[in-house]
């Protein structure tokens, strides 16, 4: 059953949480903290409360992953595999 959101801010928070978790999926907390220029505790807090992410933190993590801030905040990110080689 799909999740129902009563408020638009709840939908946005869910999107931000999912996108942040996706970008962090392959990194250790220490690596993400280094990229964002903050402590490991801050990264953990931002994972739990993604609306507390600053624009600077979003910019730094997006730049390190090669995506735009617009893509991060405007919708759910998706992992894309490599195209199969044509032989």
C-alpha positions as CSV (number, residue, x, y, z in Angstrom):
1,X,0.0,0.0,0.0
2,X,1.5,3.4,-1.0
3,X,2.4,5.8,1.7
4,X,-0.1,8.7,2.1
5,X,1.0,12.1,3.0
6,X,-1.3,14.6,4.7
7,X,1.0,17.6,4.2
8,X,3.1,18.6,1.3
9,X,6.1,19.2,3.6
10,X,5.9,15.5,4.7
11,X,6.2,14.4,1.1
12,X,9.2,16.8,0.5
13,X,10.9,15.5,3.7
14,X,10.5,11.9,2.5
15,X,12.0,12.8,-0.8
16,X,14.9,14.5,0.8
17,X,15.5,11.6,3.2
18,X,15.4,9.0,0.4
19,X,17.7,11.1,-1.9
20,X,20.2,11.7,0.9
21,X,20.3,8.0,1.9
22,X,20.8,7.1,-1.8
23,X,23.7,9.4,-2.1
24,X,25.2,8.1,1.1
25,X,24.5,4.4,0.2
26,X,28.1,3.6,-0.9
27,X,30.0,5.8,1.5
28,X,31.0,5.5,5.2
29,X,29.7,8.1,7.5
30,X,33.3,9.4,7.8
31,X,33.5,9.9,4.1
32,X,30.2,11.8,3.9
33,X,31.3,14.0,6.8
34,X,34.5,14.8,5.1
35,X,32.7,15.7,1.9
36,X,30.1,17.9,3.7
37,X,32.7,19.5,6.0
38,X,31.0,18.4,9.2
39,X,31.1,15.8,11.9
40,X,29.9,12.2,11.8
41,X,27.2,13.1,14.3
42,X,25.9,15.9,12.0
43,X,25.7,13.4,9.1
44,X,23.7,11.0,11.3
45,X,21.4,13.8,12.4
46,X,20.9,15.0,8.8
47,X,19.9,11.4,7.9
48,X,17.2,11.4,10.5
49,X,16.2,15.0,9.9
50,X,16.8,15.8,6.3
51,X,15.0,19.2,6.4
52,X,17.9,20.4,8.6
53,X,20.4,20.0,5.6
54,X,21.9,23.3,4.7
55,X,22.1,24.4,1.1
56,X,25.9,24.3,1.4
57,X,25.8,20.7,2.6
58,X,23.5,19.7,-0.2
59,X,25.7,21.5,-2.7
60,X,28.9,19.8,-1.5
61,X,27.4,16.3,-1.5
62,X,25.8,16.8,-4.9
63,X,29.0,18.1,-6.4
64,X,31.0,15.1,-5.1
65,X,28.4,12.7,-6.6
66,X,28.1,14.6,-10.0
67,X,24.5,15.6,-9.7
68,X,22.8,18.9,-9.6
69,X,21.2,20.4,-6.6
70,X,18.0,20.8,-8.6
71,X,17.8,17.1,-9.2
72,X,18.4,16.4,-5.5
73,X,15.6,18.7,-4.3
74,X,13.1,18.4,-7.1
75,X,12.3,14.7,-7.1
76,X,13.4,11.2,-6.2
77,X,16.8,10.2,-7.5
78,X,17.2,6.8,-9.1
79,X,20.2,4.6,-9.6
80,X,20.9,3.9,-13.2
81,X,23.0,1.1,-14.4
82,X,25.5,1.2,-17.3
83,X,24.2,0.6,-20.7
84,X,25.0,-2.8,-22.0
85,X,27.8,-2.9,-24.5
86,X,26.9,-3.5,-28.1
87,X,29.2,-6.0,-29.8
